[in-house]
Amino acid sequence: MDWQGQKLAEHLMQLPLVLFAVLAFITGYVLGSFQTMLLIYAAGVILTSLIMIPNWPFFNRHPLNWLDSSEAEKFPKPQPANLGTKKKTSKK
């Protein structure tokens, strides 16, 4: 799954979860049953998970092009800059 696919998956996951939460709250309030509310929301979470967890092809529309290993050897790795090489002398 690419980066944009992850963002899409998150948005597509949030929408059903919020809808099931609202539906569960309203149903639980009307029926006066906390257990019914929890069961509806749990069913929504399970259904959303079953739909969103598989790596569907539309999540891979923008694949990343990784650098070939032979190309990577041509370019040296960047080295961290030594900014603190000078020692400060303390005056007492």
C-alpha distances in whole Angstrom, upper triangle without the diagonal:
4,7,8,6,6,10,10,9,12,14,14,15,18,20,20,21,24,25,26,27,30,30,31,33,35,36,37,39,41,41,42,40,37,36,35,33,31,31,30,27,26,26,23,21,21,20,18,16,16,15,12,11,10,7,8,9,9,6,5,9,9,8,9,13,14,18,20,22,25,24,23,27,29,28,29,27,28,31,31,34,37,39,41,43,46,48,50,53,54,58,60
4,6,5,6,9,10,10,12,14,15,16,18,20,22,22,24,26,27,28,31,32,33,34,36,37,38,40,42,43,44,42,39,39,38,35,33,33,32,29,28,28,26,23,24,23,20,19,20,18,14,14,14,10,11,11,10,7,6,8,6,6,7,11,12,16,18,20,24,22,21,25,27,25,27,25,26,29,29,32,35,36,39,41,44,46,47,51,52,56,58
4,5,5,6,9,10,11,13,14,15,17,19,21,21,23,25,26,27,29,31,32,33,35,36,37,39,41,42,43,41,38,38,37,34,33,33,31,28,28,28,25,23,24,24,20,19,21,19,15,15,16,13,14,14,12,9,9,10,8,8,9,12,14,17,20,22,25,24,22,26,27,26,27,24,25,27,27,30,33,34,36,39,42,44,45,49,50,53,55
4,5,5,6,9,10,11,12,14,15,17,19,20,21,23,25,26,28,29,30,32,34,35,36,38,40,41,41,40,38,37,36,33,32,32,30,28,28,28,24,23,24,23,19,19,20,18,15,16,16,13,13,13,10,7,8,8,7,9,10,14,16,20,22,25,28,26,25,29,30,28,30,28,28,30,31,33,36,37,39,42,45,47,48,51,52,55,58
4,5,5,6,9,10,10,12,14,16,17,18,20,22,23,24,26,27,28,30,32,33,34,36,38,39,40,38,36,35,34,31,30,30,28,25,25,25,22,20,21,20,16,16,17,14,11,12,12,9,9,9,7,4,6,7,8,9,11,15,17,21,23,25,29,27,26,30,31,30,31,29,30,33,33,35,39,39,42,44,47,49,50,54,55,58,60
4,5,5,6,9,10,10,12,15,16,17,18,20,21,22,25,26,27,28,31,32,32,34,36,37,38,36,33,33,32,29,28,28,26,23,23,23,20,18,19,19,15,14,16,14,10,11,12,10,11,12,11,7,9,11,11,12,13,17,18,22,24,26,29,28,27,30,32,30,31,29,29,31,31,34,37,37,40,42,45,47,48,51,52,55,57
4,5,5,6,9,10,11,13,15,16,17,19,20,21,23,25,26,27,29,31,31,33,35,36,37,35,33,33,32,29,28,28,26,23,23,24,20,19,20,19,16,16,18,16,12,13,15,13,14,14,12,9,11,12,12,14,15,18,20,23,26,28,32,30,29,32,34,32,33,30,30,32,32,34,37,37,40,42,45,47,48,51,52,55,57
4,5,5,6,8,10,11,13,15,16,17,19,20,22,23,25,26,28,29,30,32,34,35,36,34,32,32,30,28,27,27,25,22,23,22,19,18,19,18,14,14,16,13,10,12,13,12,11,12,9,7,10,11,12,14,16,20,22,25,28,30,33,32,31,34,36,34,35,33,33,36,35,38,41,41,43,46,49,51,51,55,56,59,61
4,5,5,6,9,10,11,12,14,16,17,18,20,22,23,24,26,27,28,30,32,33,34,32,30,29,28,25,24,24,22,19,19,19,16,14,15,14,11,11,13,10,7,9,10,10,10,12,10,7,11,12,14,15,17,21,22,26,28,30,34,33,31,35,37,35,36,34,34,36,36,39,42,42,44,47,50,51,52,56,56,59,61
4,5,5,6,9,11,11,12,14,16,16,18,20,21,22,24,26,27,28,30,31,32,30,28,28,27,24,22,23,21,18,18,19,15,14,15,15,11,11,14,12,9,11,13,13,13,15,13,11,14,15,16,17,19,23,24,28,30,32,35,34,33,36,38,36,37,34,34,36,35,38,40,41,42,45,48,49,50,53,54,57,59
4,5,5,6,9,10,11,13,15,15,17,19,20,21,23,24,26,27,29,30,31,30,28,28,26,23,23,23,21,18,19,19,15,14,17,16,12,13,15,13,10,13,15,15,15,16,14,12,15,16,17,19,21,24,26,30,32,35,38,36,35,39,40,38,39,36,36,38,38,40,43,43,45,48,50,51,52,55,56,59,61
4,6,6,7,9,11,11,13,15,16,17,19,21,22,23,25,26,28,29,30,29,27,27,25,22,22,21,19,17,17,17,13,13,14,13,9,11,13,10,8,11,13,13,12,15,12,11,15,16,17,19,22,25,27,31,33,35,39,37,36,40,41,40,41,38,39,41,40,43,45,46,48,51,53,55,55,59,59,62,64
4,6,6,6,9,10,11,12,15,16,17,19,20,21,22,24,26,27,28,26,24,24,22,20,18,19,16,14,14,14,11,9,11,10,7,8,11,9,7,10,12,13,13,16,14,13,16,18,19,21,23,27,28,32,34,36,39,38,37,40,42,40,41,39,39,41,40,43,45,45,47,50,53,54,54,58,58,61,63
4,6,5,6,9,10,10,12,14,15,16,18,20,21,22,24,25,26,25,22,23,21,18,18,18,16,13,14,15,11,10,13,13,9,11,14,12,10,13,16,17,17,20,17,16,19,21,22,23,25,29,30,34,36,38,41,40,39,42,44,42,42,40,40,41,40,43,45,45,47,50,52,53,54,57,57,60,61
4,6,5,6,9,10,11,12,14,15,17,18,20,21,23,24,25,24,22,23,21,18,18,18,15,13,15,15,11,11,14,13,10,12,15,13,12,15,17,18,18,20,18,17,20,21,23,25,27,31,32,36,38,41,44,42,41,45,46,44,45,43,42,44,43,46,48,48,50,53,55,57,57,60,60,63,65
4,5,5,6,8,10,10,12,14,15,16,18,20,21,22,23,22,20,20,18,15,15,15,12,10,12,11,7,8,11,9,7,10,12,10,10,14,16,18,17,20,18,17,21,22,24,26,28,32,34,37,40,42,45,44,43,46,48,46,47,45,45,46,46,48,51,51,52,55,58,59,59,63,63,65,67
4,5,5,6,9,10,10,12,14,15,16,18,20,21,21,20,18,18,16,13,13,13,11,8,10,10,7,6,10,9,7,10,13,12,11,14,17,19,19,22,20,19,23,24,26,27,29,33,34,38,40,42,45,44,43,46,48,46,47,44,44,46,44,47,49,49,51,54,56,57,57,60,60,63,64
4,5,5,6,9,10,10,12,14,15,16,18,20,20,19,17,18,17,13,14,15,12,9,12,13,9,10,13,13,11,13,16,15,15,17,20,22,22,25,22,21,25,26,27,29,31,35,36,40,42,44,48,46,45,48,50,48,48,46,45,47,45,48,50,50,51,54,57,57,57,61,60,63,64
4,5,5,6,8,10,11,12,14,15,17,18,19,18,17,18,16,13,14,14,11,9,12,12,9,11,14,12,11,14,16,15,15,18,21,23,22,25,23,22,26,27,29,31,33,37,38,42,44,46,50,48,47,51,52,50,51,48,48,50,49,51,53,53,55,58,60,61,61,64,64,67,68
4,5,5,6,8,10,10,12,14,15,16,17,16,14,15,12,10,10,11,7,6,9,9,6,8,11,10,9,13,15,14,15,17,20,23,22,25,24,23,27,28,30,32,34,38,39,43,45,47,50,49,48,51,53,51,52,49,49,51,50,52,54,54,55,59,61,62,62,65,65,68,69
4,5,5,6,9,10,10,12,14,15,16,14,13,13,12,8,9,11,8,6,9,10,8,9,13,13,12,14,17,17,17,19,23,25,25,28,26,25,29,30,32,33,35,39,40,44,46,48,51,50,49,52,54,52,52,49,49,50,49,51,53,53,54,57,59,60,60,63,63,65,66
4,5,5,6,9,10,10,12,14,15,15,13,15,13,10,12,13,10,9,13,13,11,13,16,15,15,18,20,19,20,22,25,27,27,30,28,27,31,32,33,35,37,41,42,46,49,50,54,52,51,54,56,54,54,52,51,53,51,53,55,55,56,59,62,62,62,65,65,67,68
4,6,5,6,8,10,11,12,14,13,13,14,11,8,11,11,8,8,12,11,10,12,15,14,14,17,19,19,20,22,25,27,27,30,28,28,31,32,34,36,39,42,44,47,50,52,55,54,53,56,58,56,57,54,53,55,54,56,58,58,59,62,65,65,65,68,68,71,72
4,6,5,6,8,10,10,11,10,9,10,8,5,7,8,5,6,9,10,9,11,14,14,14,17,19,19,20,22,25,28,28,31,30,29,33,34,36,37,39,43,44,48,50,52,55,55,53,56,58,56,57,54,54,55,54,56,58,58,59,62,64,65,65,68,67,70,71
4,6,5,6,9,10,10,10,9,11,9,6,9,11,9,8,12,13,12,14,17,17,17,20,22,22,23,25,28,30,31,34,32,31,35,36,38,39,41,45,46,50,52,54,57,56,54,58,60,58,58,55,54,56,54,56,58,57,58,62,64,64,64,67,66,69,69
4,5,5,6,8,10,10,11,13,10,8,12,13,11,11,15,15,14,17,19,19,19,22,24,24,25,27,30,32,32,35,33,33,36,37,39,41,43,47,48,52,54,56,60,58,57,60,62,60,60,58,57,58,57,59,61,60,61,65,67,67,67,70,69,72,72
4,5,5,6,8,8,9,11,8,6,10,11,9,10,14,14,13,16,18,18,19,22,23,23,25,27,30,32,32,35,34,33,37,38,40,42,44,48,49,53,55,57,60,59,58,61,63,61,62,59,59,60,59,61,63,62,64,67,69,69,69,72,72,74,75
4,6,5,5,5,6,8,6,4,8,10,9,10,13,14,14,16,18,19,20,22,24,25,26,28,31,33,33,37,35,35,38,40,42,43,45,49,50,54,56,57,61,60,58,62,64,62,62,59,59,60,58,60,62,62,63,66,68,68,68,71,70,72,73
4,6,5,7,8,11,9,8,11,13,12,13,16,17,17,19,22,22,23,25,27,27,28,30,33,36,36,39,38,37,41,42,44,45,47,51,52,56,58,60,63,62,60,64,66,64,64,61,60,61,59,62,63,63,63,67,69,69,69,71,70,73,73
4,6,8,10,13,10,10,14,15,13,15,18,18,18,21,23,23,24,27,28,28,30,32,35,37,37,40,39,38,42,43,45,47,49,53,54,58,60,62,65,64,63,66,68,66,66,63,63,64,62,65,66,66,67,70,72,72,72,75,74,76,77
4,5,9,10,8,9,12,13,12,15,17,17,18,21,22,23,24,26,28,28,30,32,35,38,37,41,39,39,43,44,46,48,50,54,55,58,61,62,66,65,63,66,69,67,67,64,64,65,63,66,67,67,68,71,73,73,73,76,75,77,78
4,7,9,9,9,12,13,14,15,17,18,19,21,23,24,25,27,29,30,31,33,36,39,39,42,41,40,44,45,47,49,50,54,55,59,61,62,66,65,63,67,69,67,67,64,63,64,63,65,66,66,66,70,72,72,71,74,73,75,76
4,5,5,6,9,10,11,13,14,16,17,19,20,21,23,25,26,27,29,30,33,36,37,40,39,38,42,44,45,47,48,52,53,57,59,60,64,63,61,64,66,65,65,61,61,62,61,63,65,64,65,68,70,70,70,73,72,74,74
4,5,5,6,9,10,11,12,14,15,17,18,20,21,22,24,26,27,28,31,34,35,38,37,36,40,42,43,44,46,50,50,54,56,57,61,60,58,61,63,62,61,58,58,59,57,60,61,61,61,64,67,66,66,69,68,70,71
4,5,5,6,9,10,10,12,14,15,16,18,20,21,22,24,25,26,29,33,33,37,36,35,39,41,43,44,45,49,50,53,55,56,60,59,57,60,63,61,61,58,58,59,57,60,61,61,62,65,67,67,67,70,69,72,72
4,5,5,6,9,10,11,12,14,15,16,18,20,21,23,24,25,28,31,32,35,34,34,37,39,41,42,44,48,49,53,55,56,59,59,57,60,63,61,61,58,58,59,58,60,62,62,63,66,68,68,69,71,71,73,74
4,6,5,6,9,10,11,12,14,15,17,18,20,21,22,24,27,30,30,34,33,32,35,37,39,40,42,46,47,50,52,54,57,57,55,58,60,58,59,55,55,56,55,57,59,59,60,63,65,65,66,68,68,70,71
4,6,5,6,8,10,10,12,14,15,16,18,20,21,22,25,28,29,32,32,30,34,36,38,39,40,44,45,48,50,51,55,54,53,56,58,56,56,53,53,54,53,55,57,57,57,61,63,63,63,66,65,68,69
4,5,5,6,9,10,10,12,14,15,16,18,20,21,24,27,27,31,31,30,33,35,37,38,40,44,45,48,50,51,55,54,53,56,58,57,57,54,54,55,54,57,59,59,59,63,65,65,66,68,68,71,71
4,5,5,6,9,10,10,12,14,15,17,18,20,22,26,26,29,28,28,31,33,35,36,39,42,43,47,49,50,54,53,52,55,57,56,56,53,53,55,54,56,58,58,59,62,65,65,66,69,68,71,72
4,5,5,6,9,10,10,12,14,15,16,18,21,24,24,28,27,26,29,31,33,34,36,40,41,44,46,48,51,51,49,52,54,53,53,50,50,51,50,53,55,55,56,59,61,62,62,65,64,67,68
4,5,5,6,9,10,11,12,14,15,16,19,22,23,27,26,25,29,31,33,33,35,39,40,43,45,46,50,49,48,51,53,52,52,49,49,50,49,52,54,54,55,58,61,61,61,64,64,67,68
4,5,5,6,8,10,11,12,14,15,18,21,22,25,25,24,28,30,32,33,35,38,39,43,45,46,50,49,48,51,53,52,53,50,50,52,51,54,56,56,57,60,63,63,64,67,67,70,71
4,5,5,6,8,10,11,12,14,17,19,20,23,22,22,25,27,29,30,32,36,37,41,43,44,48,47,46,49,51,50,50,48,48,50,49,51,54,54,55,58,61,61,62,65,65,68,69
4,6,5,6,9,10,10,11,15,18,18,22,21,20,24,26,28,28,30,34,35,38,40,42,45,45,43,46,49,47,47,45,45,46,46,48,50,51,52,55,58,58,59,62,62,65,66
4,5,5,6,9,10,10,13,16,17,21,21,20,23,26,28,28,30,34,35,38,40,41,45,45,43,46,49,47,48,45,46,47,47,50,52,52,53,56,59,60,61,64,64,67,68
4,5,5,6,9,10,12,15,16,19,19,19,22,24,26,27,30,33,34,38,40,41,45,44,43,46,49,48,48,46,46,48,48,51,53,54,55,58,61,62,62,66,66,69,70
4,5,5,6,8,11,14,14,17,17,16,19,21,23,24,27,30,32,35,37,39,42,42,40,44,46,45,45,43,43,45,45,47,50,50,52,55,57,58,59,62,63,66,67
4,5,5,6,9,12,13,17,17,15,18,21,23,23,25,29,30,33,35,36,40,40,38,41,44,43,43,40,41,43,43,46,48,49,50,53,56,56,57,61,61,64,65
4,6,6,7,11,12,15,16,15,18,21,23,24,26,29,30,34,35,37,40,40,39,42,44,44,44,42,43,45,45,48,50,51,53,55,58,59,60,64,64,67,69
4,6,7,10,9,13,13,13,16,18,21,21,24,27,29,33,34,36,39,39,38,41,43,43,44,41,42,44,44,47,50,51,52,55,58,59,60,64,64,67,69
4,6,8,8,12,11,10,14,16,18,19,21,25,26,30,31,33,36,36,35,38,40,39,40,38,39,41,41,43,46,47,49,51,54,55,57,60,60,64,65
4,6,9,12,13,11,14,17,18,18,20,24,25,28,30,31,35,34,33,36,39,38,38,36,37,39,39,42,45,46,47,50,53,54,55,59,59,62,64
4,6,9,11,10,12,15,17,17,19,22,23,27,28,30,33,33,32,35,38,37,38,36,37,39,40,43,46,47,49,51,54,55,57,60,61,64,66
4,7,8,7,8,12,14,13,16,19,20,23,25,26,30,30,29,32,34,34,35,33,34,37,37,41,43,45,47,49,52,54,55,59,60,63,65
4,6,6,8,10,13,13,16,19,21,25,26,28,31,31,31,34,36,35,37,35,36,39,40,43,46,47,49,51,55,56,58,61,62,66,68
4,5,5,7,11,11,14,17,19,23,24,27,29,29,29,32,34,34,35,34,35,38,39,42,45,47,49,51,54,56,58,61,63,66,68
4,5,6,9,11,14,17,20,24,25,28,31,30,30,33,35,34,36,34,35,38,39,42,45,46,48,51,54,56,57,61,62,65,67
4,6,8,9,12,16,18,22,23,26,29,28,28,31,33,32,33,32,32,35,36,39,42,43,45,47,50,52,54,57,58,62,64
4,6,6,9,12,15,18,20,23,25,25,24,28,29,29,31,29,30,33,34,37,40,41,44,46,49,51,53,57,58,61,63
4,6,10,12,15,19,21,24,26,25,25,29,30,29,31,30,31,34,35,38,41,42,45,47,50,52,54,57,59,62,64
4,7,9,12,16,18,21,24,22,22,26,27,26,28,27,27,31,32,34,38,39,41,43,47,49,50,54,56,59,61
4,6,9,13,15,18,20,19,19,23,24,23,25,24,25,29,30,33,36,37,40,42,45,47,49,53,54,58,60
4,6,10,12,15,18,16,16,19,20,20,22,20,22,25,26,29,32,34,37,38,42,44,46,49,51,54,57
4,7,9,12,14,13,13,17,17,17,19,19,20,24,26,28,32,34,37,38,41,44,46,50,51,55,58
4,6,9,12,10,10,13,15,14,16,16,18,21,23,26,29,31,34,35,39,41,43,47,49,53,55
4,6,8,7,6,10,11,11,13,13,16,19,22,24,28,30,33,34,37,40,42,46,48,51,54
4,5,5,6,9,10,12,14,15,18,21,24,27,30,32,35,35,39,42,44,48,50,54,56
4,5,5,6,9,10,12,13,16,19,22,25,28,31,33,34,37,40,43,46,48,52,55
4,5,5,7,10,12,14,17,20,23,26,29,32,34,34,38,41,44,47,49,53,56
4,5,5,7,10,12,15,18,22,24,27,30,33,33,36,39,42,45,48,51,54
4,5,6,8,9,12,15,18,21,24,27,30,30,33,36,39,42,45,48,51
4,6,7,9,12,15,18,21,24,27,29,29,33,35,38,42,44,48,51
4,7,10,13,15,19,21,24,27,30,29,33,35,38,42,45,48,51
4,7,9,12,15,18,21,23,26,26,29,32,35,39,41,45,48
4,6,9,12,15,17,20,23,23,26,29,32,35,38,41,44
4,6,10,12,15,18,21,21,25,27,30,33,36,39,42
4,7,9,12,15,18,18,22,24,27,30,33,36,39
4,6,9,12,15,15,18,21,24,27,30,33,36
4,6,9,11,12,16,18,21,24,27,30,33
4,6,9,10,13,16,18,22,24,27,30
4,6,6,9,12,15,18,21,24,27
4,6,8,11,13,16,19,22,25
4,6,7,9,13,15,19,22
4,6,9,13,16,19,22
4,6,9,13,16,19
4,6,9,13,16
4,6,9,13
4,6,10
4,6
4
